Amino acid sequence: MQFKKSDLPKILDSMAKEATVLAPMKVKGNSKFAPWGTEGELDFGAQNVLLPPKDCLFPQTEKMYRFETDGLKVNDFEVINESRPTVLFGLKGCDMQSILCMDDVFLTKGYVDDFYKKKRDDLLTVCINCTTVAKECFCDSMGGSPNGHAAADIQLYDLGESYQVKAQTEKGQKAVDSWQQYCNKDEGEIKEIACELKVDMDGVPEKLAGMFEHPIWEEISRKCVGCGICTFLCPTCYCFDIDTTKDGAEGTKFRCWDSCMFSEYTRMAGGHNPRPSKKERVRNRFLHKLEYFKERYDKNLCVGCGRCVAKCPVNLDITSFIDQVKEVASHE
Amino acid sequence: MSECTCHENPLVPQVCVITDIKKETPDVKTFRVSTRDGKKPFTPMPGQLGMFSILPVGEAMFSITAQGEDYLDFAIKKTGQLTDALHEAEIGQEVGLRGPYGNTFPVEDCKGHDLLFIGGGIGLAPVRSFIRYALEHRGDYGDIDIVYGARSPEDLCFKEDLMENWPKEKNTKVHVTVDQDLSGEWKGSVGFVPAYLESLNFSPEGRKVVLCGPPIMIKFCLQTLAKCGFKDSEVITTLEMRMKCGIGKCGRCNIGSKYVCLDGPVFTMEELSHLPNEY
């Protein structure tokens, strides 16, 4: 089945009655997933929105619990874990894949992160295939595809004037059932596309496992300015800090995004730092993306969205890095 | 997805109370902690960790030095913001505690072996949990030797155990050294742990080693142990890293694809030899 693009606002309106609907929007010059019904205009352009959707599952700052202290005592200890039904509408395949990476981190390996799980359970994912690709896109080299993602609750296919709808989970089917009044039979054909930018990941994680002491790290990290934009814009970067705000006797414990590109990140009380310079930090980031995560969760932690490639101020490009690794390996 | 039912929300601490504070050295105190209703907060195995907080100040991971019926002990050195505040704390101070975290010393694998514990400074704190366990299960282990060094006689942690309790135990010897003695009253060995260890000349035959201390001490002790013929697989250590979550999520305590808070803190030297040298 399919619905007309002109009916999209009505569908979003109806979903917004029961959930926060986050859609790709331009808001005051920023492009991000923003709540439908607030200021800003829908932006289903070729380019992915600049800010990744991770914030809706893993807020940039998230309150965890609050307390009040009175001398030696702790009073009024209260856990904060708020969530409401949310729809992520218009995800591209790369960003859908990033959610699967986050699921592995926050929901597996012995501990379930309650703050994440509550939001994840409340989330409906609606993917849209890409009709064009940006010059920095390389998802299909990283195991993804611009043509959709099988893990989305609902997959939409852009047919020009309309969207073809495919419910892929029970949750998705339930949502799609409520769109019936806007839907017709399928006409038209889904066009598949491919990324122009290619990298060859074949054997790269294995090669990197033997390159920890390689001079390549010194060389590529030289131009890094340690600004952390790569980790901020990365849809899969999930590292966080836990800290406290205080207002007199009241305190709140919160977690917030952190970045492995900052020296504070690993510096211990007493001063020892296992990753004291840019070289160790850049090495850790690339190895985490391309080797460590693969070893631990059997996925690449880079989904090929291209955001860091587009926005790194010194053009420290993960795709050129992968090319370089291929060369290094073939010389040896 | 493997789910864990060990805690409702693993990032939220339970409120506990400091019931006793003991000054070990000028910069180390042992804090005894129970729940508000006087129970043991949780039951760790030797080597495991607890995330300890003074709620308005901060939270940090510490090894659990000992446990009793209704308490956990943490020996903590004054080194930063949180530990400064802890050292100012009084009995009755309510604190946050979550855990236990991490793996444990291989108490089963070590059964039937002689044990050589080597500690330097505050490095005896995590090792002490295993020493106590071995003494409580005395029949499961062979000879126990404890080699310990500190900067000076007054910097020796757990003096009562070192000087009185442990030497009285069956087939248990304690060997103590200090880097220097300015008091002139120290009657024991003076010198660094690695050289002292070499002079004791332990045989690797049927013996496992548990080693913890400052990185420089570990480095030279490993050379000594190799000289004595100990294999990397028989030498066990426990690592320290900056940690925030304690449950393998927040990212910072990784060595390669392993998280020290979850896959560690206990590793054999053989296991570490397969990981990047970044700790």
Interface residues (C-beta under 8 A of the other chain):
Chain A: M64 Y65 F67 T69 L72 K73 V74 F77 V79 N81 D103 V105 F106 L107 T108 K109 G110 Y111 V112 D113 D114 F115 F212 Y238 C239 F240 D241 I242 D243 T244 K246 G251 K253 R255 D258 C260 Y265 T266 R267 M268 A269 G270 H272 P274 R275 E280 N284 L287 H288 E291 Y292 F293 E295 R296
Chain B: M1 S2 E3 C4 C6 E8 N9 P10 L11 V12 V15 L55 P56 V57 G58 E59 A60 T79 G80 Q81 L82 T83 E90 G92 Q93 E94 G96 P215 E240 M241 R242 K244 C245 I247 G248 K249 C250 G251 R252 N254 I255 G256 S257 L262 P276 N277 E278 Y279
